[in-house]
Amino acid sequence: METVYKTKMEVERSDQFIALFGLHDENVKLLRDELGVEIFAHGSEITISGEESKAELCRVVLERLQAVIEKGEAIDRSRIRYAIELASEGNADRIDEIMQGAIAITYRGRQVKCKTLGQKHYVDAIKNHTATFAIGPAGTGKTYLAIAMAVVALKNKDIERIILTRPAVEAGEKLGFLPGDLQQKVDPYLRPLYDALNEMMGVEGYQRLLERGAVEVAPLAYMRGRTLSDAFIILDEAQNTTSEQMKMFLTRMGMISRMVITGDITQIDLPAGKKSGLVEALEVLRGVEDIAIVTLTHRDVVRHELVQAIVKAYERNTKRR
């Protein structure tokens, strides 16, 4: 008769036990489904049984998640899945490191934190480089984390203003054919940037900074002919820039400035035959000193689990082409 491998761990505090198992044991059920192990609790002791490598992996994940809980952090299904992935790759020691440490605090007091290894690499790149390119699908936090870093830099007086921009023509729509004055025309394209700023600063805080010129949100065309000094500049949806627009933007940088360029090269809305300025910039600037290029993937999606699955499916389909 084959002997089933068993391993054990201790959880002394009942509140940690509850947090680790989740509501109606949903966290344990997820671990069972993902790793094919059995998990039993008796008193303060947890027993994990199954294939040795899987049982040991489960124990390591639970121990790391326990360390996260001890530091006052919450865990959910997406964090558990990501912890399993990290541990499977031999990066279990990075689990609690990634799931702690706020990079910013919103005006409501909510801490903004990196939730994946990719996001941590991205934030570190912004800290350590003058220009950072972030490439990845929607939901990976490209724009939100950049804005959080910009707000921190402004509060710390590292820079004097934040400039957020993006191409104002997307999905084949031309501003000349849209109703309303210029501001009304560009607002829908800039709305995601407004939303992120409002979450970080509050509506009133954002308006005050806007009135005194400390924050500017404008279409990319407004950047032409300017020198952007002492600023944190973010170009969003950069995949929809032309080569000329991208070169124009990158050469706007002045002294004591930092640039972050974000985009998803699988979602280019330029006319057929028109090369994306972002794609070209990645080819031309790779390896240039003080420029970082960070690639985020479906593993870095922090929205609903289904969004992660959708992004992953599209990535697989793209590779098959």
C-alpha positions, 0 to 999 in steps of 0.5 A: 500500500502506497504511503501518503506523504504528510507535512505539518505547520503550526498556527497559534493565533485563532485570528490568523487561522481564520484569515488563512483559511478564509470565509467558508474555507475558500482559501483552503479549497483554492489550494486543494484545487490548484495543488491537488493536496488535502488540508486538515486542521486540528487545534493549532496544527495544519496537516497537508497530505498528497504528493510530496513536492505538492504538499511541501509547496503548499506548506511553504505557501501557507507559511509565507501567507501566514507571515503576510497576515502577521504583518496586518495584510489581507489575502485573497484568491488572486494573491494566493494564486500569485503566491503559488506561482512564485513558490513554484518558481522558487521565489517563495521568499519574495511573497511577503516582500511583495505583499507589503510596503506602501508606495503611496497613500490615497487621500482616503488613507488607503495604501497603494502597494505592489501586488506582483513581482512585475509591479515591484520591478516597475516601481523600482525602475521608475525610482532608479531611471529617468525614463521608464517604459511599461508595456503590458495589458490592461489591469496591470497597474501601469498608469495607476502606479505611475500616477501614485509615484508622481503624486508622492514625488510632488508631495515630497517636492522632488518635482514642481508639477505632474504632467499627464498626457495621452494621444487624443485620437483612438479607435479611429475617432477624429476629434473634428467629428466629435461634438462640443468644444475642444475641452469636451472633445478631449475629456473622454480620452483623458478620463482614466487619468482624471479618475486615477488623480481623483482617487489619489488626491481627492476631487478638491485636492486635484482641483486646487493643484490644477488651478495653481498649475501643479497638475496638467492633464492634456492631449499629446498635441499640447506637448509640441514646442515645450520643454518640460522641466522639473516635472513628472511626465506620464504618457499613457496609451503610448501604443497609439502614438506615431513615430513622429509623436513619440520622438517629439514627446521624448525630446520634450524632457527638461532638467530635473524631470522624470518620464514614464511611458505606458502602453499595450502593444497588442491594442494599437488603434493606428491606421493600417500600415502606420507603425506605432511610435511605442513599438519603434521606441522599444526597438531604438532605445533598448539598451540606452543608459538610464532608460528602463523597459519593463514588461508586465503580463497576465500574471500582473493583472490585479483586476477580477480573476476573470480579467486575468484569464481573458488576458492570458487567453488572448496572449496564448492566441497571439503566440499561435499566430 
